[in-house]
Structures are given as C-alpha cells and as structure tokens.
Amino acid sequence: MLQFLQNNSWTVLVAVSSGAMLFWSFFGNRLRGIKEVDHMAAMQLINHKNALVLDVREQNEYDSGHILNSKLIPVGKLLERIGELEKYRERPIVAVCRSGQRSASACAVLGKQGFAQVHNLNGGVMAWQKAGLPLEK
C-alpha cells in the first residue's frame, strides 16, 4: 500500500483534492450557516412571505435581466449600503447572483449584520432561467 501511494502520489493528491472540493460545494454553505433555497422555495418566500429579492450582481448584469421587483446592491457595496436594507430586517431576503456564489457571500455578510431570514438562491439567475421563470429588463 505504501509503495502504491509513493508511486501514485500525484494521482492520490488529485483525488483527495477533488473530493474535498466536492464536499465543500455540497456542504460549504451549510457549514457557514447559509440557508439555500431552490427556485420553487424562493417563489414561495416571495409570493407568500413578501420576501425581498436582493440582487448582488453588477449593474450591467442586472440590466441584462433580473427577477421582478428585485433590489440591486452589488456585493462589493453591500456593507456601505446596508442601511438601505434596514426596513427589511424582519422580512425574508432571497439573495441572488448569476450562479449563487456571490449571493452566498452576501448572505454571510447579512447574517453577521443580524439579518436572520436570509436565503441564498441555489444556482442563481441561471437556475431561475433554466426553470423557465421570467426576468425583466
């Protein structure tokens, strides 16, 4: 066994690394305390709980198509503009970006600022579009 590991150290390293990345992609947001929702759960929050859709993409991405009535605050400006979200503190917030990565970071920031009902749209706008749901321009 030791001889095998020595002869195939790069292969073993690649296998362990890819396994760790796969584990993090499935469980990383949960370990950070971020609640993930799919497009169906997001629609339930929006339609029945009056959730705010917070789009954290850049202006040009937002202009190319966004979820109806979403509020744009790019993730890089979230802390300096956090006051704009104060009136939504007690409401659910669904954070959205292109794929779900930047919005996960936004959820972490909001959680640290005391927003308790923050949800990350799993797969972002790409998943929303793939499900055939509308975007407005």
PyRosetta script that sets phi, psi and omega in degrees:
from pyrosetta import init, pose_from_sequence

init()
pose = pose_from_sequence("MLQFLQNNSWTVLVAVSSGAMLFWSFFGNRLRGIKEVDHMAAMQLINHKNALVLDVREQNEYDSGHILNSKLIPVGKLLERIGELEKYRERPIVAVCRSGQRSASACAVLGKQGFAQVHNLNGGVMAWQKAGLPLEK")
pose.set_psi(1, -45.8)
pose.set_omega(1, 179.6)
pose.set_phi(2, -62.0)
pose.set_psi(2, -40.0)
pose.set_omega(2, 178.3)
pose.set_phi(3, -62.9)
pose.set_psi(3, -41.9)
pose.set_omega(3, 178.5)
pose.set_phi(4, -60.6)
pose.set_psi(4, -46.7)
pose.set_omega(4, -179.5)
pose.set_phi(5, -62.6)
pose.set_psi(5, -39.2)
pose.set_omega(5, 178.7)
pose.set_phi(6, -67.4)
pose.set_psi(6, -41.1)
pose.set_omega(6, -178.9)
pose.set_phi(7, -72.2)
pose.set_psi(7, -25.8)
pose.set_omega(7, -175.0)
pose.set_phi(8, -122.3)
pose.set_psi(8, 35.0)
pose.set_omega(8, -174.2)
pose.set_phi(9, -59.3)
pose.set_psi(9, -40.6)
pose.set_omega(9, 179.5)
pose.set_phi(10, -66.6)
pose.set_psi(10, -40.7)
pose.set_omega(10, 179.2)
pose.set_phi(11, -64.2)
pose.set_psi(11, -43.7)
pose.set_omega(11, 178.7)
pose.set_phi(12, -64.2)
pose.set_psi(12, -42.3)
pose.set_omega(12, 179.3)
pose.set_phi(13, -61.6)
pose.set_psi(13, -44.1)
pose.set_omega(13, 178.5)
pose.set_phi(14, -63.6)
pose.set_psi(14, -42.7)
pose.set_omega(14, -179.8)
pose.set_phi(15, -63.9)
pose.set_psi(15, -44.2)
pose.set_omega(15, 179.2)
pose.set_phi(16, -66.2)
pose.set_psi(16, -42.7)
pose.set_omega(16, 179.6)
pose.set_phi(17, -63.0)
pose.set_psi(17, -45.5)
pose.set_omega(17, -179.6)
pose.set_phi(18, -67.1)
pose.set_psi(18, -34.3)
pose.set_omega(18, 175.5)
pose.set_phi(19, -64.1)
pose.set_psi(19, -41.2)
pose.set_omega(19, 178.4)
pose.set_phi(20, -65.5)
pose.set_psi(20, -41.2)
pose.set_omega(20, 178.2)
pose.set_phi(21, -65.3)
pose.set_psi(21, -40.1)
pose.set_omega(21, 177.5)
pose.set_phi(22, -63.1)
pose.set_psi(22, -44.2)
pose.set_omega(22, 177.5)
pose.set_phi(23, -59.2)
pose.set_psi(23, -46.5)
pose.set_omega(23, -178.2)
pose.set_phi(24, -64.9)
pose.set_psi(24, -37.7)
pose.set_omega(24, -179.7)
pose.set_phi(25, -66.0)
pose.set_psi(25, -31.7)
pose.set_omega(25, 179.0)
pose.set_phi(26, -83.4)
pose.set_psi(26, -39.0)
pose.set_omega(26, -170.1)
pose.set_phi(27, -116.2)
pose.set_psi(27, -7.0)
pose.set_omega(27, -174.8)
pose.set_phi(28, -58.4)
pose.set_psi(28, -48.3)
pose.set_omega(28, -179.6)
pose.set_phi(29, -66.0)
pose.set_psi(29, -37.0)
pose.set_omega(29, 178.0)
pose.set_phi(30, -65.7)
pose.set_psi(30, -39.0)
pose.set_omega(30, 178.7)
pose.set_phi(31, -65.7)
pose.set_psi(31, -29.5)
pose.set_omega(31, 177.9)
pose.set_phi(32, -85.8)
pose.set_psi(32, 0.7)
pose.set_omega(32, 178.2)
pose.set_phi(33, 81.9)
pose.set_psi(33, 19.8)
pose.set_omega(33, -179.2)
pose.set_phi(34, -93.5)
pose.set_psi(34, 127.9)
pose.set_omega(34, 179.1)
pose.set_phi(35, -85.6)
pose.set_psi(35, 123.0)
pose.set_omega(35, 178.5)
pose.set_phi(36, -97.1)
pose.set_psi(36, 140.2)
pose.set_omega(36, 173.8)
pose.set_phi(37, -131.1)
pose.set_psi(37, 146.5)
pose.set_omega(37, 173.3)
pose.set_phi(38, -87.0)
pose.set_psi(38, 180.0)
pose.set_omega(38, -175.6)
pose.set_phi(39, -63.1)
pose.set_psi(39, -33.3)
pose.set_omega(39, 180.0)
pose.set_phi(40, -68.4)
pose.set_psi(40, -46.1)
pose.set_omega(40, 178.8)
pose.set_phi(41, -65.6)
pose.set_psi(41, -36.7)
pose.set_omega(41, 177.3)
pose.set_phi(42, -62.3)
pose.set_psi(42, -43.5)
pose.set_omega(42, 178.3)
pose.set_phi(43, -62.6)
pose.set_psi(43, -38.3)
pose.set_omega(43, 177.1)
pose.set_phi(44, -62.3)
pose.set_psi(44, -44.7)
pose.set_omega(44, 178.7)
pose.set_phi(45, -62.9)
pose.set_psi(45, -41.0)
pose.set_omega(45, -178.6)
pose.set_phi(46, -68.3)
pose.set_psi(46, -48.4)
pose.set_omega(46, -173.6)
pose.set_phi(47, -79.9)
pose.set_psi(47, -31.1)
pose.set_omega(47, -173.7)
pose.set_phi(48, -112.0)
pose.set_psi(48, -18.1)
pose.set_omega(48, -178.6)
pose.set_phi(49, -118.3)
pose.set_psi(49, 6.2)
pose.set_omega(49, 178.7)
pose.set_phi(50, 56.4)
pose.set_psi(50, 41.2)
pose.set_omega(50, -179.3)
pose.set_phi(51, -68.3)
pose.set_psi(51, 145.6)
pose.set_omega(51, 171.7)
pose.set_phi(52, -84.6)
pose.set_psi(52, 133.5)
pose.set_omega(52, 171.6)
pose.set_phi(53, -95.3)
pose.set_psi(53, 115.0)
pose.set_omega(53, -179.4)
pose.set_phi(54, -103.9)
pose.set_psi(54, 109.7)
pose.set_omega(54, 179.5)
pose.set_phi(55, -90.7)
pose.set_psi(55, 120.3)
pose.set_omega(55, -175.3)
pose.set_phi(56, -106.8)
pose.set_psi(56, 17.1)
pose.set_omega(56, 176.6)
pose.set_phi(57, -79.0)
pose.set_psi(57, -180.0)
pose.set_omega(57, 176.6)
pose.set_phi(58, -82.9)
pose.set_psi(58, 161.8)
pose.set_omega(58, -175.2)
pose.set_phi(59, -54.3)
pose.set_psi(59, -44.7)
pose.set_omega(59, -177.9)
pose.set_phi(60, -64.8)
pose.set_psi(60, -34.9)
pose.set_omega(60, 176.9)
pose.set_phi(61, -68.0)
pose.set_psi(61, -43.7)
pose.set_omega(61, 179.4)
pose.set_phi(62, -60.3)
pose.set_psi(62, -44.4)
pose.set_omega(62, -178.8)
pose.set_phi(63, -64.4)
pose.set_psi(63, -26.1)
pose.set_omega(63, -179.3)
pose.set_phi(64, -78.0)
pose.set_psi(64, -10.5)
pose.set_omega(64, 176.3)
pose.set_phi(65, 150.2)
pose.set_psi(65, 128.1)
pose.set_omega(65, -178.5)
pose.set_phi(66, -142.3)
pose.set_psi(66, 164.1)
pose.set_omega(66, 178.8)
pose.set_phi(67, -70.0)
pose.set_psi(67, 138.0)
pose.set_omega(67, -177.5)
pose.set_phi(68, -49.9)
pose.set_psi(68, 132.5)
pose.set_omega(68, 177.0)
pose.set_phi(69, 63.5)
pose.set_psi(69, 20.8)
pose.set_omega(69, 178.2)
pose.set_phi(70, -77.1)
pose.set_psi(70, 155.1)
pose.set_omega(70, 178.4)
pose.set_phi(71, -106.3)
pose.set_psi(71, 128.3)
pose.set_omega(71, -179.0)
pose.set_phi(72, -93.5)
pose.set_psi(72, 119.9)
pose.set_omega(72, 166.4)
pose.set_phi(73, -140.8)
pose.set_psi(73, 104.7)
pose.set_omega(73, 179.9)
pose.set_phi(74, -55.4)
pose.set_psi(74, 142.8)
pose.set_omega(74, -175.0)
pose.set_phi(75, -56.2)
pose.set_psi(75, -32.8)
pose.set_omega(75, 179.8)
pose.set_phi(76, -69.6)
pose.set_psi(76, -17.1)
pose.set_omega(76, -179.6)
pose.set_phi(77, -110.9)
pose.set_psi(77, 6.8)
pose.set_omega(77, -173.3)
pose.set_phi(78, -60.9)
pose.set_psi(78, -47.5)
pose.set_omega(78, -178.8)
pose.set_phi(79, -63.1)
pose.set_psi(79, -41.4)
pose.set_omega(79, -179.0)
pose.set_phi(80, -72.7)
pose.set_psi(80, -19.7)
pose.set_omega(80, -179.3)
pose.set_phi(81, -111.3)
pose.set_psi(81, 16.1)
pose.set_omega(81, -175.7)
pose.set_phi(82, -58.9)
pose.set_psi(82, -28.9)
pose.set_omega(82, 179.0)
pose.set_phi(83, -59.7)
pose.set_psi(83, -29.1)
pose.set_omega(83, 178.6)
pose.set_phi(84, -65.0)
pose.set_psi(84, -19.2)
pose.set_omega(84, -177.7)
pose.set_phi(85, -98.7)
pose.set_psi(85, -2.3)
pose.set_omega(85, -175.2)
pose.set_phi(86, -55.3)
pose.set_psi(86, -40.5)
pose.set_omega(86, -178.3)
pose.set_phi(87, -69.9)
pose.set_psi(87, -9.8)
pose.set_omega(87, 178.8)
pose.set_phi(88, -103.3)
pose.set_psi(88, 7.8)
pose.set_omega(88, -173.7)
pose.set_phi(89, -55.6)
pose.set_psi(89, -36.7)
pose.set_omega(89, -177.3)
pose.set_phi(90, -93.5)
pose.set_psi(90, -2.7)
pose.set_omega(90, 179.1)
pose.set_phi(91, -100.1)
pose.set_psi(91, 155.9)
pose.set_omega(91, 172.6)
pose.set_phi(92, -65.3)
pose.set_psi(92, 145.5)
pose.set_omega(92, 175.3)
pose.set_phi(93, -125.0)
pose.set_psi(93, 129.0)
pose.set_omega(93, 174.9)
pose.set_phi(94, -107.4)
pose.set_psi(94, 110.6)
pose.set_omega(94, 179.8)
pose.set_phi(95, -85.9)
pose.set_psi(95, 137.2)
pose.set_omega(95, -173.5)
pose.set_phi(96, -135.0)
pose.set_psi(96, 139.8)
pose.set_omega(96, 168.0)
pose.set_phi(97, -140.8)
pose.set_psi(97, -161.7)
pose.set_omega(97, -178.4)
pose.set_phi(98, -66.4)
pose.set_psi(98, -48.2)
pose.set_omega(98, -173.6)
pose.set_phi(99, -124.1)
pose.set_psi(99, -10.8)
pose.set_omega(99, -179.5)
pose.set_phi(100, 109.0)
pose.set_psi(100, -4.4)
pose.set_omega(100, -179.5)
pose.set_phi(101, -79.9)
pose.set_psi(101, -53.4)
pose.set_omega(101, 180.0)
pose.set_phi(102, -64.7)
pose.set_psi(102, -36.8)
pose.set_omega(102, -179.8)
pose.set_phi(103, -68.4)
pose.set_psi(103, -29.4)
pose.set_omega(103, 174.6)
pose.set_phi(104, -64.3)
pose.set_psi(104, -40.2)
pose.set_omega(104, 176.3)
pose.set_phi(105, -63.9)
pose.set_psi(105, -40.8)
pose.set_omega(105, 178.1)
pose.set_phi(106, -63.0)
pose.set_psi(106, -39.2)
pose.set_omega(106, 177.9)
pose.set_phi(107, -61.8)
pose.set_psi(107, -41.2)
pose.set_omega(107, 178.5)
pose.set_phi(108, -63.1)
pose.set_psi(108, -43.0)
pose.set_omega(108, 178.2)
pose.set_phi(109, -62.0)
pose.set_psi(109, -47.6)
pose.set_omega(109, -179.0)
pose.set_phi(110, -63.4)
pose.set_psi(110, -40.1)
pose.set_omega(110, 177.6)
pose.set_phi(111, -60.1)
pose.set_psi(111, -41.6)
pose.set_omega(111, 178.7)
pose.set_phi(112, -68.1)
pose.set_psi(112, -23.1)
pose.set_omega(112, 178.6)
pose.set_phi(113, -89.7)
pose.set_psi(113, 4.5)
pose.set_omega(113, 174.7)
pose.set_phi(114, 94.9)
pose.set_psi(114, 8.0)
pose.set_omega(114, 175.6)
pose.set_phi(115, -82.0)
pose.set_psi(115, 115.3)
pose.set_omega(115, -171.2)
pose.set_phi(116, -90.0)
pose.set_psi(116, -24.8)
pose.set_omega(116, -174.1)
pose.set_phi(117, -107.8)
pose.set_psi(117, 56.7)
pose.set_omega(117, -177.9)
pose.set_phi(118, -104.2)
pose.set_psi(118, 134.0)
pose.set_omega(118, -178.0)
pose.set_phi(119, -130.4)
pose.set_psi(119, 141.9)
pose.set_omega(119, 177.9)
pose.set_phi(120, -101.0)
pose.set_psi(120, 127.1)
pose.set_omega(120, 176.6)
pose.set_phi(121, -73.8)
pose.set_psi(121, 108.3)
pose.set_omega(121, -178.7)
pose.set_phi(122, -63.0)
pose.set_psi(122, 122.3)
pose.set_omega(122, 179.8)
pose.set_phi(123, 87.8)
pose.set_psi(123, -8.5)
pose.set_omega(123, 175.2)
pose.set_phi(124, 59.1)
pose.set_psi(124, -154.1)
pose.set_omega(124, -178.1)
pose.set_phi(125, -63.0)
pose.set_psi(125, -30.6)
pose.set_omega(125, 178.2)
pose.set_phi(126, -61.1)
pose.set_psi(126, -43.7)
pose.set_omega(126, 178.7)
pose.set_phi(127, -68.2)
pose.set_psi(127, -37.7)
pose.set_omega(127, 178.4)
pose.set_phi(128, -59.5)
pose.set_psi(128, -48.0)
pose.set_omega(128, 179.2)
pose.set_phi(129, -65.8)
pose.set_psi(129, -41.6)
pose.set_omega(129, -179.9)
pose.set_phi(130, -59.9)
pose.set_psi(130, -31.6)
pose.set_omega(130, 178.6)
pose.set_phi(131, -79.5)
pose.set_psi(131, -0.8)
pose.set_omega(131, 178.3)
pose.set_phi(132, 79.7)
pose.set_psi(132, 19.0)
pose.set_omega(132, -179.9)
pose.set_phi(133, -86.8)
pose.set_psi(133, 149.1)
pose.set_omega(133, -171.9)
pose.set_phi(134, -77.9)
pose.set_psi(134, 151.5)
pose.set_omega(134, 169.8)
pose.set_phi(135, -122.6)
pose.set_psi(135, 151.0)
pose.set_omega(135, 174.7)
pose.set_phi(136, -112.8)
pose.set_psi(136, 156.5)
pose.set_omega(136, 179.6)
pose.set_phi(137, -117.6)
pose.dump_pdb("model.pdb")
